Amino acid sequence: MAAKLRSILRQTRSSLLLKAAVFALAWFFFPFWLFLLVALYLYFVPWFQTRKLLAPFLALLVLAYLQPAGLVFFLIFGALFYYLLLIKDLLVIDRRSAYELLVLALSFFLLRDFYGRFGGALTGAGFFWGFLTAALIGLLVRGFIRSFAERADAPENRAAAGVSFLLIWQFLMLGLFLPLDFVYQSVIVFLAVVLVADIIPERYLGGSSRTKLFVTSATVFTLAAIVLASAQW
């Protein structure tokens, strides 16, 4: 029985790996409209658990639209989609930690793209895209909270998502004023996003503690100090 179960799991993982390869190849070779049709089919068939991972899937599509075709992101997008499918099909034991890691990875690439485009100075376009980027990261946090909350539509869950969005938007705008390369800007603001995305969901999902708050805060601030100290001002 155990051997049969392992065989089924291997076949399932191989099937998901094939889906991820098709996703990456379609992004690399097809025009975006055709890639979008392929991506929608790969995600929504079968329908199982599609709503719970919809926010990360949407963020991945946005990144795929913004990023020009290249070998590095061919591998990155394939890996992210494969990881997303593993969570969606319940093939990851600790789904909560896996979902949080996926949110953070997508958030980093969204921040990297934003600062790569607008990191030089605050402009009208930068302000607008900063709002959209923060909203998308806030949507990722909201999707994470909804997936693991006892009541998905509880008012406190919406409040947590709103607070996350406002904080992330503030940090994102402040990052534009740092006289640093866009990579350093992305890393610094990403550390702030890690703090928000870790503490606020914990507060509303339960299980938060002063020890976790202290450890997370100390780690983020230590890493931020290291990055700032190593940056060329």
Biotite code that builds the C-alpha atoms (Angstrom):
import biotite.structure as struc

atoms = struc.array([
    struc.Atom([0.000, 0.000, 0.000], chain_id="A", res_id=1, res_name="MET", atom_name="CA", element="C"),
    struc.Atom([2.785, 2.410, 0.945], chain_id="A", res_id=2, res_name="ALA", atom_name="CA", element="C"),
    struc.Atom([4.710, 1.557, -2.235], chain_id="A", res_id=3, res_name="ALA", atom_name="CA", element="C"),
    struc.Atom([1.601, 2.158, -4.349], chain_id="A", res_id=4, res_name="LYS", atom_name="CA", element="C"),
    struc.Atom([1.045, 5.521, -2.654], chain_id="A", res_id=5, res_name="LEU", atom_name="CA", element="C"),
    struc.Atom([4.662, 6.563, -3.307], chain_id="A", res_id=6, res_name="ARG", atom_name="CA", element="C"),
    struc.Atom([4.243, 5.568, -6.948], chain_id="A", res_id=7, res_name="SER", atom_name="CA", element="C"),
    struc.Atom([1.106, 7.718, -7.265], chain_id="A", res_id=8, res_name="ILE", atom_name="CA", element="C"),
    struc.Atom([2.863, 10.672, -5.649], chain_id="A", res_id=9, res_name="LEU", atom_name="CA", element="C"),
    struc.Atom([5.828, 10.332, -8.020], chain_id="A", res_id=10, res_name="ARG", atom_name="CA", element="C"),
    struc.Atom([3.479, 10.254, -11.020], chain_id="A", res_id=11, res_name="GLN", atom_name="CA", element="C"),
    struc.Atom([1.621, 13.303, -9.708], chain_id="A", res_id=12, res_name="THR", atom_name="CA", element="C"),
    struc.Atom([4.827, 15.261, -9.144], chain_id="A", res_id=13, res_name="ARG", atom_name="CA", element="C"),
    struc.Atom([6.043, 14.302, -12.622], chain_id="A", res_id=14, res_name="SER", atom_name="CA", element="C"),
    struc.Atom([2.760, 15.524, -14.080], chain_id="A", res_id=15, res_name="SER", atom_name="CA", element="C"),
    struc.Atom([3.104, 18.849, -12.250], chain_id="A", res_id=16, res_name="LEU", atom_name="CA", element="C"),
    struc.Atom([6.705, 19.160, -13.395], chain_id="A", res_id=17, res_name="LEU", atom_name="CA", element="C"),
    struc.Atom([5.540, 18.693, -16.977], chain_id="A", res_id=18, res_name="LEU", atom_name="CA", element="C"),
    struc.Atom([2.899, 21.390, -16.467], chain_id="A", res_id=19, res_name="LYS", atom_name="CA", element="C"),
    struc.Atom([5.530, 23.766, -15.104], chain_id="A", res_id=20, res_name="ALA", atom_name="CA", element="C"),
    struc.Atom([7.780, 23.076, -18.100], chain_id="A", res_id=21, res_name="ALA", atom_name="CA", element="C"),
    struc.Atom([4.915, 23.793, -20.517], chain_id="A", res_id=22, res_name="VAL", atom_name="CA", element="C"),
    struc.Atom([4.127, 27.001, -18.584], chain_id="A", res_id=23, res_name="PHE", atom_name="CA", element="C"),
    struc.Atom([7.737, 28.218, -18.851], chain_id="A", res_id=24, res_name="ALA", atom_name="CA", element="C"),
    struc.Atom([8.091, 27.214, -22.517], chain_id="A", res_id=25, res_name="LEU", atom_name="CA", element="C"),
    struc.Atom([4.823, 28.934, -23.438], chain_id="A", res_id=26, res_name="ALA", atom_name="CA", element="C"),
    struc.Atom([6.000, 32.123, -21.716], chain_id="A", res_id=27, res_name="TRP", atom_name="CA", element="C"),
    struc.Atom([9.368, 31.974, -23.488], chain_id="A", res_id=28, res_name="PHE", atom_name="CA", element="C"),
    struc.Atom([8.162, 31.238, -27.031], chain_id="A", res_id=29, res_name="PHE", atom_name="CA", element="C"),
    struc.Atom([4.528, 32.360, -27.342], chain_id="A", res_id=30, res_name="PHE", atom_name="CA", element="C"),
    struc.Atom([3.008, 35.840, -27.551], chain_id="A", res_id=31, res_name="PRO", atom_name="CA", element="C"),
    struc.Atom([1.527, 36.823, -24.207], chain_id="A", res_id=32, res_name="PHE", atom_name="CA", element="C"),
    struc.Atom([-2.120, 36.327, -25.214], chain_id="A", res_id=33, res_name="TRP", atom_name="CA", element="C"),
    struc.Atom([-1.419, 32.729, -26.241], chain_id="A", res_id=34, res_name="LEU", atom_name="CA", element="C"),
    struc.Atom([0.716, 32.109, -23.163], chain_id="A", res_id=35, res_name="PHE", atom_name="CA", element="C"),
    struc.Atom([-2.156, 33.424, -21.029], chain_id="A", res_id=36, res_name="LEU", atom_name="CA", element="C"),
    struc.Atom([-4.570, 30.875, -22.501], chain_id="A", res_id=37, res_name="LEU", atom_name="CA", element="C"),
    struc.Atom([-2.094, 28.066, -21.851], chain_id="A", res_id=38, res_name="VAL", atom_name="CA", element="C"),
    struc.Atom([-1.427, 29.290, -18.294], chain_id="A", res_id=39, res_name="ALA", atom_name="CA", element="C"),
    struc.Atom([-5.137, 29.512, -17.466], chain_id="A", res_id=40, res_name="LEU", atom_name="CA", element="C"),
    struc.Atom([-5.710, 25.965, -18.665], chain_id="A", res_id=41, res_name="TYR", atom_name="CA", element="C"),
    struc.Atom([-2.718, 24.613, -16.746], chain_id="A", res_id=42, res_name="LEU", atom_name="CA", element="C"),
    struc.Atom([-3.884, 26.278, -13.532], chain_id="A", res_id=43, res_name="TYR", atom_name="CA", element="C"),
    struc.Atom([-7.644, 25.778, -13.645], chain_id="A", res_id=44, res_name="PHE", atom_name="CA", element="C"),
    struc.Atom([-7.643, 22.156, -14.885], chain_id="A", res_id=45, res_name="VAL", atom_name="CA", element="C"),
    struc.Atom([-8.381, 20.432, -12.611], chain_id="A", res_id=46, res_name="PRO", atom_name="CA", element="C"),
    struc.Atom([-10.499, 22.932, -10.673], chain_id="A", res_id=47, res_name="TRP", atom_name="CA", element="C"),
    struc.Atom([-9.338, 21.656, -7.257], chain_id="A", res_id=48, res_name="PHE", atom_name="CA", element="C"),
    struc.Atom([-8.170, 24.389, -4.803], chain_id="A", res_id=49, res_name="GLN", atom_name="CA", element="C"),
    struc.Atom([-8.023, 27.036, -7.536], chain_id="A", res_id=50, res_name="THR", atom_name="CA", element="C"),
    struc.Atom([-9.499, 29.819, -5.405], chain_id="A", res_id=51, res_name="ARG", atom_name="CA", element="C"),
    struc.Atom([-6.984, 29.442, -2.582], chain_id="A", res_id=52, res_name="LYS", atom_name="CA", element="C"),
    struc.Atom([-3.950, 30.027, -4.832], chain_id="A", res_id=53, res_name="LEU", atom_name="CA", element="C"),
    struc.Atom([-5.578, 32.560, -7.147], chain_id="A", res_id=54, res_name="LEU", atom_name="CA", element="C"),
    struc.Atom([-3.683, 35.578, -5.768], chain_id="A", res_id=55, res_name="ALA", atom_name="CA", element="C"),
    struc.Atom([-0.204, 34.031, -6.257], chain_id="A", res_id=56, res_name="PRO", atom_name="CA", element="C"),
    struc.Atom([-1.222, 32.856, -9.724], chain_id="A", res_id=57, res_name="PHE", atom_name="CA", element="C"),
    struc.Atom([-2.357, 36.370, -10.646], chain_id="A", res_id=58, res_name="LEU", atom_name="CA", element="C"),
    struc.Atom([0.903, 37.850, -9.329], chain_id="A", res_id=59, res_name="ALA", atom_name="CA", element="C"),
    struc.Atom([2.877, 35.327, -11.384], chain_id="A", res_id=60, res_name="LEU", atom_name="CA", element="C"),
    struc.Atom([0.938, 36.292, -14.519], chain_id="A", res_id=61, res_name="LEU", atom_name="CA", element="C"),
    struc.Atom([1.662, 39.973, -13.879], chain_id="A", res_id=62, res_name="VAL", atom_name="CA", element="C"),
    struc.Atom([5.364, 39.219, -13.535], chain_id="A", res_id=63, res_name="LEU", atom_name="CA", element="C"),
    struc.Atom([5.267, 37.142, -16.713], chain_id="A", res_id=64, res_name="ALA", atom_name="CA", element="C"),
    struc.Atom([3.686, 40.071, -18.547], chain_id="A", res_id=65, res_name="TYR", atom_name="CA", element="C"),
    struc.Atom([6.214, 42.609, -17.265], chain_id="A", res_id=66, res_name="LEU", atom_name="CA", element="C"),
    struc.Atom([9.378, 40.548, -17.685], chain_id="A", res_id=67, res_name="GLN", atom_name="CA", element="C"),
    struc.Atom([10.920, 40.183, -21.155], chain_id="A", res_id=68, res_name="PRO", atom_name="CA", element="C"),
    struc.Atom([11.756, 36.637, -22.225], chain_id="A", res_id=69, res_name="ALA", atom_name="CA", element="C"),
    struc.Atom([15.096, 35.370, -20.937], chain_id="A", res_id=70, res_name="GLY", atom_name="CA", element="C"),
    struc.Atom([16.706, 32.145, -19.766], chain_id="A", res_id=71, res_name="LEU", atom_name="CA", element="C"),
    struc.Atom([16.974, 33.143, -16.097], chain_id="A", res_id=72, res_name="VAL", atom_name="CA", element="C"),
    struc.Atom([13.279, 33.981, -15.737], chain_id="A", res_id=73, res_name="PHE", atom_name="CA", element="C"),
    struc.Atom([12.376, 30.974, -17.862], chain_id="A", res_id=74, res_name="PHE", atom_name="CA", element="C"),
    struc.Atom([13.789, 28.872, -15.013], chain_id="A", res_id=75, res_name="LEU", atom_name="CA", element="C"),
    struc.Atom([12.391, 31.115, -12.257], chain_id="A", res_id=76, res_name="ILE", atom_name="CA", element="C"),
    struc.Atom([8.834, 31.175, -13.611], chain_id="A", res_id=77, res_name="PHE", atom_name="CA", element="C"),
    struc.Atom([8.872, 27.419, -14.193], chain_id="A", res_id=78, res_name="GLY", atom_name="CA", element="C"),
    struc.Atom([10.054, 26.825, -10.621], chain_id="A", res_id=79, res_name="ALA", atom_name="CA", element="C"),
    struc.Atom([7.494, 29.228, -9.123], chain_id="A", res_id=80, res_name="LEU", atom_name="CA", element="C"),
    struc.Atom([4.623, 27.669, -11.060], chain_id="A", res_id=81, res_name="PHE", atom_name="CA", element="C"),
    struc.Atom([5.730, 24.170, -10.059], chain_id="A", res_id=82, res_name="TYR", atom_name="CA", element="C"),
    struc.Atom([5.890, 25.216, -6.407], chain_id="A", res_id=83, res_name="TYR", atom_name="CA", element="C"),
    struc.Atom([2.455, 26.824, -6.698], chain_id="A", res_id=84, res_name="LEU", atom_name="CA", element="C"),
    struc.Atom([1.004, 23.606, -8.138], chain_id="A", res_id=85, res_name="LEU", atom_name="CA", element="C"),
    struc.Atom([2.552, 21.540, -5.348], chain_id="A", res_id=86, res_name="LEU", atom_name="CA", element="C"),
    struc.Atom([0.755, 23.700, -2.782], chain_id="A", res_id=87, res_name="ILE", atom_name="CA", element="C"),
    struc.Atom([-2.470, 23.701, -4.781], chain_id="A", res_id=88, res_name="LYS", atom_name="CA", element="C"),
    struc.Atom([-2.546, 19.895, -5.072], chain_id="A", res_id=89, res_name="ASP", atom_name="CA", element="C"),
    struc.Atom([-1.753, 19.389, -1.349], chain_id="A", res_id=90, res_name="LEU", atom_name="CA", element="C"),
    struc.Atom([1.623, 17.771, -2.035], chain_id="A", res_id=91, res_name="LEU", atom_name="CA", element="C"),
    struc.Atom([3.412, 19.959, 0.530], chain_id="A", res_id=92, res_name="VAL", atom_name="CA", element="C"),
    struc.Atom([3.100, 18.925, 4.166], chain_id="A", res_id=93, res_name="ILE", atom_name="CA", element="C"),
    struc.Atom([3.461, 22.358, 5.758], chain_id="A", res_id=94, res_name="ASP", atom_name="CA", element="C"),
    struc.Atom([1.224, 24.261, 3.363], chain_id="A", res_id=95, res_name="ARG", atom_name="CA", element="C"),
    struc.Atom([1.098, 27.386, 5.517], chain_id="A", res_id=96, res_name="ARG", atom_name="CA", element="C"),
    struc.Atom([4.865, 27.877, 5.514], chain_id="A", res_id=97, res_name="SER", atom_name="CA", element="C"),
    struc.Atom([5.055, 26.959, 1.829], chain_id="A", res_id=98, res_name="ALA", atom_name="CA", element="C"),
    struc.Atom([2.340, 29.483, 0.944], chain_id="A", res_id=99, res_name="TYR", atom_name="CA", element="C"),
    struc.Atom([4.124, 32.178, 2.961], chain_id="A", res_id=100, res_name="GLU", atom_name="CA", element="C"),
    struc.Atom([7.409, 31.430, 1.161], chain_id="A", res_id=101, res_name="LEU", atom_name="CA", element="C"),
    struc.Atom([5.630, 31.694, -2.196], chain_id="A", res_id=102, res_name="LEU", atom_name="CA", element="C"),
    struc.Atom([4.134, 35.066, -1.201], chain_id="A", res_id=103, res_name="VAL", atom_name="CA", element="C"),
    struc.Atom([7.550, 36.377, -0.205], chain_id="A", res_id=104, res_name="LEU", atom_name="CA", element="C"),
    struc.Atom([9.227, 35.144, -3.395], chain_id="A", res_id=105, res_name="ALA", atom_name="CA", element="C"),
    struc.Atom([6.594, 36.771, -5.613], chain_id="A", res_id=106, res_name="LEU", atom_name="CA", element="C"),
    struc.Atom([6.752, 39.960, -3.538], chain_id="A", res_id=107, res_name="SER", atom_name="CA", element="C"),
    struc.Atom([10.515, 40.191, -4.029], chain_id="A", res_id=108, res_name="PHE", atom_name="CA", element="C"),
    struc.Atom([10.242, 39.902, -7.815], chain_id="A", res_id=109, res_name="PHE", atom_name="CA", element="C"),
    struc.Atom([7.433, 42.466, -7.882], chain_id="A", res_id=110, res_name="LEU", atom_name="CA", element="C"),
    struc.Atom([9.590, 44.886, -5.881], chain_id="A", res_id=111, res_name="LEU", atom_name="CA", element="C"),
    struc.Atom([12.603, 44.175, -8.069], chain_id="A", res_id=112, res_name="ARG", atom_name="CA", element="C"),
    struc.Atom([10.609, 44.957, -11.196], chain_id="A", res_id=113, res_name="ASP", atom_name="CA", element="C"),
    struc.Atom([9.192, 48.158, -9.695], chain_id="A", res_id=114, res_name="PHE", atom_name="CA", element="C"),
    struc.Atom([12.531, 49.563, -8.533], chain_id="A", res_id=115, res_name="TYR", atom_name="CA", element="C"),
    struc.Atom([14.200, 48.463, -11.739], chain_id="A", res_id=116, res_name="GLY", atom_name="CA", element="C"),
    struc.Atom([11.759, 50.720, -13.613], chain_id="A", res_id=117, res_name="ARG", atom_name="CA", element="C"),
    struc.Atom([11.223, 53.623, -11.213], chain_id="A", res_id=118, res_name="PHE", atom_name="CA", element="C"),
    struc.Atom([14.025, 53.412, -8.637], chain_id="A", res_id=119, res_name="GLY", atom_name="CA", element="C"),
    struc.Atom([15.746, 56.574, -9.812], chain_id="A", res_id=120, res_name="GLY", atom_name="CA", element="C"),
    struc.Atom([13.179, 59.136, -8.622], chain_id="A", res_id=121, res_name="ALA", atom_name="CA", element="C"),
    struc.Atom([9.559, 59.591, -7.632], chain_id="A", res_id=122, res_name="LEU", atom_name="CA", element="C"),
    struc.Atom([7.427, 60.380, -10.688], chain_id="A", res_id=123, res_name="THR", atom_name="CA", element="C"),
    struc.Atom([3.724, 60.303, -11.425], chain_id="A", res_id=124, res_name="GLY", atom_name="CA", element="C"),
    struc.Atom([4.087, 56.962, -13.174], chain_id="A", res_id=125, res_name="ALA", atom_name="CA", element="C"),
    struc.Atom([6.193, 55.636, -10.291], chain_id="A", res_id=126, res_name="GLY", atom_name="CA", element="C"),
    struc.Atom([3.565, 56.727, -7.776], chain_id="A", res_id=127, res_name="PHE", atom_name="CA", element="C"),
    struc.Atom([0.835, 54.977, -9.764], chain_id="A", res_id=128, res_name="PHE", atom_name="CA", element="C"),
    struc.Atom([2.800, 51.757, -10.269], chain_id="A", res_id=129, res_name="TRP", atom_name="CA", element="C"),
    struc.Atom([3.876, 51.821, -6.640], chain_id="A", res_id=130, res_name="GLY", atom_name="CA", element="C"),
    struc.Atom([0.221, 51.850, -5.651], chain_id="A", res_id=131, res_name="PHE", atom_name="CA", element="C"),
    struc.Atom([-0.514, 48.893, -7.957], chain_id="A", res_id=132, res_name="LEU", atom_name="CA", element="C"),
    struc.Atom([2.537, 46.959, -6.737], chain_id="A", res_id=133, res_name="THR", atom_name="CA", element="C"),
    struc.Atom([1.598, 47.470, -3.091], chain_id="A", res_id=134, res_name="ALA", atom_name="CA", element="C"),
    struc.Atom([-2.004, 46.498, -3.878], chain_id="A", res_id=135, res_name="ALA", atom_name="CA", element="C"),
    struc.Atom([-0.852, 43.271, -5.532], chain_id="A", res_id=136, res_name="LEU", atom_name="CA", element="C"),
    struc.Atom([1.404, 42.369, -2.598], chain_id="A", res_id=137, res_name="ILE", atom_name="CA", element="C"),
    struc.Atom([-1.466, 43.223, -0.241], chain_id="A", res_id=138, res_name="GLY", atom_name="CA", element="C"),
    struc.Atom([-3.645, 40.872, -2.297], chain_id="A", res_id=139, res_name="LEU", atom_name="CA", element="C"),
    struc.Atom([-1.047, 38.140, -1.798], chain_id="A", res_id=140, res_name="LEU", atom_name="CA", element="C"),
    struc.Atom([-1.147, 38.684, 1.977], chain_id="A", res_id=141, res_name="VAL", atom_name="CA", element="C"),
    struc.Atom([-4.952, 38.681, 1.903], chain_id="A", res_id=142, res_name="ARG", atom_name="CA", element="C"),
    struc.Atom([-4.980, 35.407, -0.050], chain_id="A", res_id=143, res_name="GLY", atom_name="CA", element="C"),
    struc.Atom([-2.626, 33.875, 2.497], chain_id="A", res_id=144, res_name="PHE", atom_name="CA", element="C"),
    struc.Atom([-4.823, 34.959, 5.408], chain_id="A", res_id=145, res_name="ILE", atom_name="CA", element="C"),
    struc.Atom([-8.048, 33.772, 3.713], chain_id="A", res_id=146, res_name="ARG", atom_name="CA", element="C"),
    struc.Atom([-6.541, 30.365, 2.991], chain_id="A", res_id=147, res_name="SER", atom_name="CA", element="C"),
    struc.Atom([-5.746, 29.601, 6.631], chain_id="A", res_id=148, res_name="PHE", atom_name="CA", element="C"),
    struc.Atom([-8.251, 31.654, 8.635], chain_id="A", res_id=149, res_name="ALA", atom_name="CA", element="C"),
    struc.Atom([-11.128, 29.912, 10.364], chain_id="A", res_id=150, res_name="GLU", atom_name="CA", element="C"),
    struc.Atom([-13.552, 32.319, 8.650], chain_id="A", res_id=151, res_name="ARG", atom_name="CA", element="C"),
    struc.Atom([-12.271, 33.425, 5.241], chain_id="A", res_id=152, res_name="ALA", atom_name="CA", element="C"),
    struc.Atom([-14.585, 36.443, 4.943], chain_id="A", res_id=153, res_name="ASP", atom_name="CA", element="C"),
    struc.Atom([-14.292, 37.701, 8.513], chain_id="A", res_id=154, res_name="ALA", atom_name="CA", element="C"),
    struc.Atom([-14.020, 41.511, 8.815], chain_id="A", res_id=155, res_name="PRO", atom_name="CA", element="C"),
    struc.Atom([-10.717, 41.251, 10.688], chain_id="A", res_id=156, res_name="GLU", atom_name="CA", element="C"),
    struc.Atom([-9.191, 39.426, 7.726], chain_id="A", res_id=157, res_name="ASN", atom_name="CA", element="C"),
    struc.Atom([-10.086, 42.292, 5.395], chain_id="A", res_id=158, res_name="ARG", atom_name="CA", element="C"),
    struc.Atom([-8.711, 44.732, 7.979], chain_id="A", res_id=159, res_name="ALA", atom_name="CA", element="C"),
    struc.Atom([-5.424, 42.802, 8.091], chain_id="A", res_id=160, res_name="ALA", atom_name="CA", element="C"),
    struc.Atom([-5.131, 42.919, 4.305], chain_id="A", res_id=161, res_name="ALA", atom_name="CA", element="C"),
    struc.Atom([-5.867, 46.653, 4.309], chain_id="A", res_id=162, res_name="GLY", atom_name="CA", element="C"),
    struc.Atom([-3.265, 47.371, 6.979], chain_id="A", res_id=163, res_name="VAL", atom_name="CA", element="C"),
    struc.Atom([-0.721, 45.259, 5.078], chain_id="A", res_id=164, res_name="SER", atom_name="CA", element="C"),
    struc.Atom([-1.362, 47.182, 1.868], chain_id="A", res_id=165, res_name="PHE", atom_name="CA", element="C"),
    struc.Atom([-0.999, 50.592, 3.544], chain_id="A", res_id=166, res_name="LEU", atom_name="CA", element="C"),
    struc.Atom([2.231, 49.646, 5.309], chain_id="A", res_id=167, res_name="LEU", atom_name="CA", element="C"),
    struc.Atom([3.753, 48.097, 2.193], chain_id="A", res_id=168, res_name="ILE", atom_name="CA", element="C"),
    struc.Atom([2.810, 51.123, 0.091], chain_id="A", res_id=169, res_name="TRP", atom_name="CA", element="C"),
    struc.Atom([4.452, 53.439, 2.627], chain_id="A", res_id=170, res_name="GLN", atom_name="CA", element="C"),
    struc.Atom([7.643, 51.372, 2.650], chain_id="A", res_id=171, res_name="PHE", atom_name="CA", element="C"),
    struc.Atom([7.641, 51.129, -1.123], chain_id="A", res_id=172, res_name="LEU", atom_name="CA", element="C"),
    struc.Atom([7.368, 54.899, -1.552], chain_id="A", res_id=173, res_name="MET", atom_name="CA", element="C"),
    struc.Atom([10.051, 55.535, 1.071], chain_id="A", res_id=174, res_name="LEU", atom_name="CA", element="C"),
    struc.Atom([12.366, 53.195, -0.809], chain_id="A", res_id=175, res_name="GLY", atom_name="CA", element="C"),
    struc.Atom([12.318, 55.543, -3.790], chain_id="A", res_id=176, res_name="LEU", atom_name="CA", element="C"),
    struc.Atom([14.106, 58.192, -1.721], chain_id="A", res_id=177, res_name="PHE", atom_name="CA", element="C"),
    struc.Atom([17.004, 55.932, -0.789], chain_id="A", res_id=178, res_name="LEU", atom_name="CA", element="C"),
    struc.Atom([20.092, 57.051, -2.769], chain_id="A", res_id=179, res_name="PRO", atom_name="CA", element="C"),
    struc.Atom([20.913, 53.433, -3.642], chain_id="A", res_id=180, res_name="LEU", atom_name="CA", element="C"),
    struc.Atom([20.988, 51.104, -6.611], chain_id="A", res_id=181, res_name="ASP", atom_name="CA", element="C"),
    struc.Atom([17.620, 49.520, -7.431], chain_id="A", res_id=182, res_name="PHE", atom_name="CA", element="C"),
    struc.Atom([18.839, 46.146, -6.146], chain_id="A", res_id=183, res_name="VAL", atom_name="CA", element="C"),
    struc.Atom([19.562, 47.598, -2.700], chain_id="A", res_id=184, res_name="TYR", atom_name="CA", element="C"),
    struc.Atom([16.247, 49.450, -2.758], chain_id="A", res_id=185, res_name="GLN", atom_name="CA", element="C"),
    struc.Atom([14.470, 46.182, -3.554], chain_id="A", res_id=186, res_name="SER", atom_name="CA", element="C"),
    struc.Atom([16.242, 44.280, -0.782], chain_id="A", res_id=187, res_name="VAL", atom_name="CA", element="C"),
    struc.Atom([15.641, 46.928, 1.888], chain_id="A", res_id=188, res_name="ILE", atom_name="CA", element="C"),
    struc.Atom([11.926, 47.256, 1.119], chain_id="A", res_id=189, res_name="VAL", atom_name="CA", element="C"),
    struc.Atom([11.630, 43.481, 0.759], chain_id="A", res_id=190, res_name="PHE", atom_name="CA", element="C"),
    struc.Atom([12.880, 43.074, 4.323], chain_id="A", res_id=191, res_name="LEU", atom_name="CA", element="C"),
    struc.Atom([10.144, 45.458, 5.461], chain_id="A", res_id=192, res_name="ALA", atom_name="CA", element="C"),
    struc.Atom([7.609, 43.407, 3.478], chain_id="A", res_id=193, res_name="VAL", atom_name="CA", element="C"),
    struc.Atom([8.884, 40.249, 5.194], chain_id="A", res_id=194, res_name="VAL", atom_name="CA", element="C"),
    struc.Atom([8.162, 41.895, 8.532], chain_id="A", res_id=195, res_name="LEU", atom_name="CA", element="C"),
    struc.Atom([4.638, 42.882, 7.478], chain_id="A", res_id=196, res_name="VAL", atom_name="CA", element="C"),
    struc.Atom([3.836, 39.600, 5.727], chain_id="A", res_id=197, res_name="ALA", atom_name="CA", element="C"),
    struc.Atom([5.038, 37.561, 8.690], chain_id="A", res_id=198, res_name="ASP", atom_name="CA", element="C"),
    struc.Atom([3.678, 39.440, 11.682], chain_id="A", res_id=199, res_name="ILE", atom_name="CA", element="C"),
    struc.Atom([0.258, 40.684, 10.537], chain_id="A", res_id=200, res_name="ILE", atom_name="CA", element="C"),
    struc.Atom([-1.044, 37.295, 9.302], chain_id="A", res_id=201, res_name="PRO", atom_name="CA", element="C"),
    struc.Atom([0.272, 35.678, 12.479], chain_id="A", res_id=202, res_name="GLU", atom_name="CA", element="C"),
    struc.Atom([-1.625, 38.233, 14.528], chain_id="A", res_id=203, res_name="ARG", atom_name="CA", element="C"),
    struc.Atom([-4.933, 37.531, 12.747], chain_id="A", res_id=204, res_name="TYR", atom_name="CA", element="C"),
    struc.Atom([-4.482, 33.803, 12.184], chain_id="A", res_id=205, res_name="LEU", atom_name="CA", element="C"),
    struc.Atom([-3.462, 33.148, 15.751], chain_id="A", res_id=206, res_name="GLY", atom_name="CA", element="C"),
    struc.Atom([-0.302, 31.717, 17.172], chain_id="A", res_id=207, res_name="GLY", atom_name="CA", element="C"),
    struc.Atom([1.575, 34.999, 17.383], chain_id="A", res_id=208, res_name="SER", atom_name="CA", element="C"),
    struc.Atom([3.870, 35.546, 20.326], chain_id="A", res_id=209, res_name="SER", atom_name="CA", element="C"),
    struc.Atom([6.235, 38.168, 21.662], chain_id="A", res_id=210, res_name="ARG", atom_name="CA", element="C"),
    struc.Atom([9.137, 35.814, 21.027], chain_id="A", res_id=211, res_name="THR", atom_name="CA", element="C"),
    struc.Atom([8.251, 35.431, 17.351], chain_id="A", res_id=212, res_name="LYS", atom_name="CA", element="C"),
    struc.Atom([7.760, 39.178, 17.023], chain_id="A", res_id=213, res_name="LEU", atom_name="CA", element="C"),
    struc.Atom([11.147, 39.826, 18.606], chain_id="A", res_id=214, res_name="PHE", atom_name="CA", element="C"),
    struc.Atom([12.997, 37.209, 16.539], chain_id="A", res_id=215, res_name="VAL", atom_name="CA", element="C"),
    struc.Atom([11.440, 38.322, 13.247], chain_id="A", res_id=216, res_name="THR", atom_name="CA", element="C"),
    struc.Atom([12.005, 42.020, 13.950], chain_id="A", res_id=217, res_name="SER", atom_name="CA", element="C"),
    struc.Atom([15.601, 41.487, 15.113], chain_id="A", res_id=218, res_name="ALA", atom_name="CA", element="C"),
    struc.Atom([16.409, 39.366, 12.054], chain_id="A", res_id=219, res_name="THR", atom_name="CA", element="C"),
    struc.Atom([14.929, 41.866, 9.609], chain_id="A", res_id=220, res_name="VAL", atom_name="CA", element="C"),
    struc.Atom([16.624, 44.866, 11.190], chain_id="A", res_id=221, res_name="PHE", atom_name="CA", element="C"),
    struc.Atom([19.972, 43.053, 11.366], chain_id="A", res_id=222, res_name="THR", atom_name="CA", element="C"),
    struc.Atom([19.807, 42.122, 7.688], chain_id="A", res_id=223, res_name="LEU", atom_name="CA", element="C"),
    struc.Atom([18.732, 45.668, 6.793], chain_id="A", res_id=224, res_name="ALA", atom_name="CA", element="C"),
    struc.Atom([21.726, 47.068, 8.696], chain_id="A", res_id=225, res_name="ALA", atom_name="CA", element="C"),
    struc.Atom([24.075, 44.697, 6.865], chain_id="A", res_id=226, res_name="ILE", atom_name="CA", element="C"),
    struc.Atom([22.646, 45.653, 3.469], chain_id="A", res_id=227, res_name="VAL", atom_name="CA", element="C"),
    struc.Atom([22.841, 49.370, 4.228], chain_id="A", res_id=228, res_name="LEU", atom_name="CA", element="C"),
    struc.Atom([26.381, 49.073, 5.554], chain_id="A", res_id=229, res_name="ALA", atom_name="CA", element="C"),
    struc.Atom([27.531, 47.260, 2.409], chain_id="A", res_id=230, res_name="SER", atom_name="CA", element="C"),
    struc.Atom([25.783, 49.652, -0.015], chain_id="A", res_id=231, res_name="ALA", atom_name="CA", element="C"),
    struc.Atom([27.634, 52.287, -1.995], chain_id="A", res_id=232, res_name="GLN", atom_name="CA", element="C"),
    struc.Atom([26.123, 55.632, -0.938], chain_id="A", res_id=233, res_name="TRP", atom_name="CA", element="C"),
])
